[in-house]
Amino acid sequence: MTRIAAATADDIPQLCELLAILFTQEADFRPDTNKQSDGLRRIIEQPEVGRILVLREDERIVGMVNLLYTVSTACGGKVALLEDMIVHSSQRGNRLGSKLLQAAIELAKREGCLRITLLTDRTNDAAIRFYQRHGFGMSAMLPLRMALD
């Protein structure tokens, strides 16, 4: 049976496995289990920072999505950054990704968020089409990044 639920600290090893898959697909990131574990733990232990939803097939986690919260002066309130959306390749094609994304959107609404922003690789046409089918639009903004570590 497939269900969507909030992640717990016990889920971190399985979430790291999914992030390893995701970060080998993304041009800007590399898997690092220690860093991913630390970040996941911080989010799970501090729900005011964000929430992680998991897609479970029985006891196995086959998908995840992460919402991080901040305040936007442009919107005048709470907004979310959607990150780490992944469904294991063995589970794709049966609308589970759509259900997981919709659960994240509904959670953001319940949390009072006024906007959701996400980043995806420019060359990931399938992901861009997926998000556009769910109401996300292209932004005129261009993300810039500076590593501080």
SULNOR-V129846 format. One record per residue. N is the residue number from 1. RES is the residue in one small letter. PSI is psi in degrees with one decimal (none if undefined). OMEGA is omega in radians with two decimals (999 if undefined). BURIAL is I if it has 16 or more other ideal C-beta (glycine too) atoms within 10 Angstrom, else O. Layout:
N_RES_PSI_OMEGA_BURIAL / N_RES_PSI_OMEGA_BURIAL
This chain:
1_m_135.5_-3.13_O / 2_t_134.7_3.09_O / 3_r_158.2_3.12_O / 4_i_133.2_-3.11_I / 5_a_167.5_3.05_O / 6_a_142.9_3.10_O / 7_a_151.5_3.04_I / 8_t_168.8_3.12_O / 9_a_-32.1_3.12_O / 10_d_-19.6_-3.12_O / 11_d_-11.2_-2.99_I / 12_i_-44.8_3.13_I / 13_p_-41.8_3.12_O / 14_q_-35.2_3.10_I / 15_l_-38.1_3.09_I / 16_c_-36.3_3.09_I / 17_e_-43.6_3.10_O / 18_l_-40.8_3.13_I / 19_l_-33.0_3.08_I / 20_a_-40.7_3.09_O / 21_i_-48.8_-3.10_O / 22_l_-45.6_-3.04_I / 23_f_-14.9_3.00_I / 24_t_-15.5_3.11_O / 25_q_-23.6_-3.07_O / 26_e_138.2_-3.05_O / 27_a_-31.5_-3.01_O / 28_d_-9.1_-2.99_O / 29_f_157.0_3.07_O / 30_r_141.3_3.11_O / 31_p_139.1_3.05_O / 32_d_98.8_-3.01_O / 33_t_-39.4_-3.14_O / 34_n_-46.5_3.13_O / 35_k_-44.5_-3.13_O / 36_q_-41.1_3.10_I / 37_s_-44.9_3.13_I / 38_d_-46.5_-3.13_O / 39_g_-44.5_3.12_I / 40_l_-44.3_-3.13_I / 41_r_-42.4_3.14_O / 42_r_-42.1_-3.14_O / 43_i_-47.2_-3.10_I / 44_i_-39.3_-3.10_I / 45_e_-12.0_-3.12_O / 46_q_79.6_-3.08_O / 47_p_-19.4_3.08_O / 48_e_-19.8_3.09_O / 49_v_-39.3_-3.11_O / 50_g_-177.3_-3.14_I / 51_r_147.7_3.05_I / 52_i_125.7_3.05_I / 53_l_141.2_3.11_I / 54_v_148.9_3.06_I / 55_l_113.7_-3.09_I / 56_r_135.2_2.95_I / 57_e_100.6_-2.94_O / 58_d_-118.2_-3.13_O / 59_e_-7.3_-3.10_O / 60_r_133.3_3.07_O / 61_i_121.2_-3.10_I / 62_v_1.3_3.11_I / 63_g_159.9_3.12_I / 64_m_158.9_3.00_I / 65_v_147.4_-3.02_I / 66_n_130.6_3.01_I / 67_l_125.0_3.06_I / 68_l_139.2_-3.05_I / 69_y_144.1_3.01_I / 70_t_-177.4_3.12_O / 71_v_132.8_3.10_O / 72_s_125.8_3.04_O / 73_t_-29.9_3.12_O / 74_a_-39.7_3.14_O / 75_c_-19.2_-3.13_O / 76_g_26.4_-3.14_O / 77_g_-164.7_-3.06_O / 78_k_136.5_3.07_O / 79_v_167.1_-3.12_I / 80_a_146.5_2.97_I / 81_l_120.2_3.14_I / 82_l_124.1_-3.12_I / 83_e_165.9_2.94_I / 84_d_40.4_3.07_I / 85_m_117.6_3.10_I / 86_i_140.6_2.96_I / 87_v_130.3_-3.13_I / 88_h_141.0_-3.07_I / 89_s_-28.7_3.14_O / 90_s_-15.1_-3.08_O / 91_q_4.7_-3.10_I / 92_r_155.5_3.06_O / 93_g_0.1_3.14_O / 94_n_25.9_3.04_O / 95_r_11.5_3.11_O / 96_l_-35.8_3.08_I / 97_g_-40.5_3.10_I / 98_s_-41.7_3.12_O / 99_k_-40.2_3.13_I / 100_l_-44.8_3.11_I / 101_l_-42.8_3.13_I / 102_q_-37.8_3.08_O / 103_a_-39.0_3.11_O / 104_a_-40.7_3.11_I / 105_i_-44.8_3.13_I / 106_e_-39.4_3.09_O / 107_l_-44.7_3.13_I / 108_a_-40.6_3.10_I / 109_k_-46.1_3.13_O / 110_r_-32.6_3.13_O / 111_e_-1.4_3.10_O / 112_g_17.3_3.14_O / 113_c_142.6_-3.12_I / 114_l_-14.6_-3.11_O / 115_r_150.8_2.95_O / 116_i_130.1_3.07_I / 117_t_143.6_3.05_I / 118_l_159.1_3.05_I / 119_l_142.8_3.00_O / 120_t_157.9_3.12_I / 121_d_138.2_-3.14_O / 122_r_-30.1_-3.07_O / 123_t_-0.3_-3.11_O / 124_n_76.7_-3.07_O / 125_d_-37.4_-3.13_O / 126_a_-42.7_3.12_O / 127_a_-41.7_3.14_I / 128_i_-46.2_3.11_O / 129_r_-40.7_3.13_O / 130_f_-50.9_-3.11_I / 131_y_-37.2_3.11_I / 132_q_-37.0_3.08_O / 133_r_-23.7_-3.12_O / 134_h_16.2_3.00_O / 135_g_-1.3_3.11_O / 136_f_142.4_3.12_I / 137_g_158.4_3.09_O / 138_m_146.2_3.14_O / 139_s_149.5_3.03_O / 140_a_-11.8_-3.13_O / 141_m_147.8_3.09_O / 142_l_120.1_-3.14_O / 143_p_137.2_3.02_O / 144_l_151.3_-3.03_O / 145_r_144.7_3.03_O / 146_m_120.3_3.07_O / 147_a_134.4_-3.12_O / 148_l_6.6_3.14_O / 149_d_none_999_O
